[in-house]
Amino acid sequence: MTTEAESKVWLITGASSGFGLAVARRVLAAGHCAALTARDPVVLAGLCAEYPDQARAFAMELRDGASVAAAVAGAESAFGRIDVLLNNAGRGLHGALEEVSEAQMEECIAVNLTGALRVIRAVLPGFRARGGGRILQVGAAAAVSNYPGFSVYGGAKAGVELACEALAAEVGPLGIRVTVVIPGPFRTDFIRRSLDRAEEPMEAYARTAGKFGALLKGMDGKQPGDPDKAAAAMVRISEEERPPFRLVLGTYATGKVKKHLEAVRGELEAWEAVGKPTEFP
Ligand SMILES: NC(=O)c1ccc[n+]([C@@H]2O[C@H](COP(=O)([O-])OP(=O)(O)OC[C@H]3O[C@@H](n4cnc5c(N)ncnc54)[C@H](OP(=O)(O)O)[C@@H]3O)[C@@H](O)[C@H]2O)c1
């Protein structure tokens, strides 16, 4: 159990299931306070009842600026501050770029990119006023090295990761630390519950995006990653004096990122003679 002086206040978005719920359970059991968000906060009532002095639920729809602002203000007023933001809420979209609808594409970017950045912007004034804070942004292995069928989802996650890289440089001198957590496949409800799909798959993409979509379906419930172990790693990183900017989770994602880095280096070197000499003498 933590003492009052050690107790932190977490804001956890998407706390209704998966990673968000696993981290919420851990930090509450350790004696910290947590402002928990879901689109329908009623689903968080059970957890709040278990920890009546430590947990509060707030409605948050990432696509709605007023809802994000109200949830962050509610959390700050309930607990007096936020120390750690776990910016976890997200929604997937599967389908080749040409297969997904314009509305699906816009929603995916609105949730995973604009919405995530919106939450960060909302907590920054409080972090700056208190001279510090922690941001854990949940990214995705697909943002580092993507798959056919994940162009929009992986692209939105890559956008938030790169935005966080600039953010880390902007807010580091203000005492605010930023880490992007990069999970591979973890056994949450994501594939079943939070993954939208293109409504009219096209034959032209059956061998690429279609194949990957089938693989995702088959993987549901068998993903190697344990969300509770991921939660333990996230909590551990939140306590580090000098946390890494990226934390890759799981054996699969670790291998994938290493392979990607080698491929980028190999391609850079193979084409350097064409790309490099493009400057004024
Ligand atoms: N599981 C994996 O293999 C995996 C891999 C890489 C990255 N991720 C990322 O991990 C994060 C958490 O996913 P998960 O695996 O834990 O899946 P999950 O159990 O389905 O959780 C998704 C969470 O996001 C919330 N959410 C979805 N759309 C939202 C919106 N428009 N506004 C506000 N909240 C919204 C959901 O809350 P509601 O109750 O409101 O629906 C839910 O709590 C996501 O960002 C996901 O992209 C997961």
Ligand as a Chemical Component Dictionary entry (heavy atoms), coordinates in Angstrom:
data_LIG
# 
_chem_comp.id                   LIG 
_chem_comp.type                 NON-POLYMER 
_chem_comp.pdbx_formal_charge   0 
_chem_comp.three_letter_code    LIG 
# 
loop_
_chem_comp_atom.comp_id 
_chem_comp_atom.atom_id 
_chem_comp_atom.alt_atom_id 
_chem_comp_atom.type_symbol 
_chem_comp_atom.charge 
_chem_comp_atom.model_Cartn_x 
_chem_comp_atom.model_Cartn_y 
_chem_comp_atom.model_Cartn_z 
_chem_comp_atom.pdbx_ordinal 
LIG N1  N1  N 0  -4.791  -5.397 -27.839 1  
LIG C1  C1  C 0  -3.836  -5.257 -28.735 2  
LIG O1  O1  O 0  -3.327  -6.230 -29.305 3  
LIG C2  C2  C 0  -3.318  -3.885 -29.062 4  
LIG C3  C3  C 0  -2.157  -3.806 -29.848 5  
LIG C4  C4  C 0  -1.653  -2.552 -30.150 6  
LIG C5  C5  C 0  -2.280  -1.416 -29.666 7  
LIG N2  N2  N 1  -3.420  -1.522 -28.915 8  
LIG C6  C6  C 0  -4.027  -0.270 -28.408 9  
LIG O2  O2  O 0  -4.304  -0.431 -27.031 10 
LIG C7  C7  C 0  -5.326  0.491  -26.660 11 
LIG C8  C8  C 0  -6.344  -0.206 -25.779 12 
LIG O3  O3  O 0  -6.953  -1.252 -26.516 13 
LIG P1  P1  P 0  -7.306  -2.655 -25.877 14 
LIG O4  O4  O 0  -6.520  -3.670 -26.576 15 
LIG O5  O5  O -1 -7.252  -2.584 -24.408 16 
LIG O6  O6  O 0  -8.810  -2.845 -26.424 17 
LIG P2  P2  P 0  -10.234 -2.657 -25.714 18 
LIG O7  O7  O 0  -10.307 -3.552 -24.540 19 
LIG O8  O8  O 0  -11.232 -2.839 -26.789 20 
LIG O9  O9  O 0  -10.215 -1.146 -25.203 21 
LIG C9  C9  C 0  -10.430 -0.030 -26.012 22 
LIG C10 C10 C 0  -10.820 1.121  -25.093 23 
LIG O10 O10 O 0  -10.890 2.340  -25.854 24 
LIG C11 C11 C 0  -12.111 3.001  -25.532 25 
LIG N3  N3  N 0  -12.605 3.757  -26.690 26 
LIG C12 C12 C 0  -12.794 3.269  -27.945 27 
LIG N4  N4  N 0  -13.272 4.241  -28.736 28 
LIG C13 C13 C 0  -13.380 5.354  -27.970 29 
LIG C14 C14 C 0  -13.821 6.691  -28.229 30 
LIG N5  N5  N 0  -14.254 7.087  -29.435 31 
LIG N6  N6  N 0  -13.794 7.585  -27.202 32 
LIG C15 C15 C 0  -13.384 7.203  -25.984 33 
LIG N7  N7  N 0  -12.958 5.953  -25.676 34 
LIG C16 C16 C 0  -12.962 5.044  -26.661 35 
LIG C17 C17 C 0  -13.065 1.896  -25.130 36 
LIG O11 O11 O 0  -14.008 2.426  -24.253 37 
LIG P3  P3  P 0  -15.602 2.255  -24.426 38 
LIG O12 O12 O 0  -16.043 1.492  -23.225 39 
LIG O13 O13 O 0  -16.075 3.657  -24.431 40 
LIG O14 O14 O 0  -15.832 1.508  -25.713 41 
LIG C18 C18 C 0  -12.150 0.897  -24.436 42 
LIG O15 O15 O 0  -12.039 1.198  -23.082 43 
LIG C19 C19 C 0  -5.887  1.057  -27.950 44 
LIG O16 O16 O 0  -5.377  2.352  -28.148 45 
LIG C20 C20 C 0  -5.362  0.105  -29.012 46 
LIG O17 O17 O 0  -5.231  0.740  -30.256 47 
LIG C21 C21 C 0  -3.954  -2.738 -28.610 48 
# 
loop_
_chem_comp_bond.comp_id 
_chem_comp_bond.atom_id_1 
_chem_comp_bond.atom_id_2 
_chem_comp_bond.value_order 
_chem_comp_bond.pdbx_ordinal 
LIG N1  C1  SING 1  
LIG C1  O1  DOUB 2  
LIG C1  C2  SING 3  
LIG C2  C3  SING 4  
LIG C2  C21 DOUB 5  
LIG C3  C4  DOUB 6  
LIG C4  C5  SING 7  
LIG C5  N2  DOUB 8  
LIG N2  C6  SING 9  
LIG N2  C21 SING 10 
LIG C6  O2  SING 11 
LIG C6  C20 SING 12 
LIG O2  C7  SING 13 
LIG C7  C8  SING 14 
LIG C7  C19 SING 15 
LIG C8  O3  SING 16 
LIG O3  P1  SING 17 
LIG P1  O4  DOUB 18 
LIG P1  O5  SING 19 
LIG P1  O6  SING 20 
LIG O6  P2  SING 21 
LIG P2  O7  DOUB 22 
LIG P2  O8  SING 23 
LIG P2  O9  SING 24 
LIG O9  C9  SING 25 
LIG C9  C10 SING 26 
LIG C10 O10 SING 27 
LIG C10 C18 SING 28 
LIG O10 C11 SING 29 
LIG C11 N3  SING 30 
LIG C11 C17 SING 31 
LIG N3  C12 SING 32 
LIG N3  C16 SING 33 
LIG C12 N4  DOUB 34 
LIG N4  C13 SING 35 
LIG C13 C14 SING 36 
LIG C13 C16 DOUB 37 
LIG C14 N5  SING 38 
LIG C14 N6  DOUB 39 
LIG N6  C15 SING 40 
LIG C15 N7  DOUB 41 
LIG N7  C16 SING 42 
LIG C17 O11 SING 43 
LIG C17 C18 SING 44 
LIG O11 P3  SING 45 
LIG P3  O12 DOUB 46 
LIG P3  O13 SING 47 
LIG P3  O14 SING 48 
LIG C18 O15 SING 49 
LIG C19 O16 SING 50 
LIG C19 C20 SING 51 
LIG C20 O17 SING 52 
# 
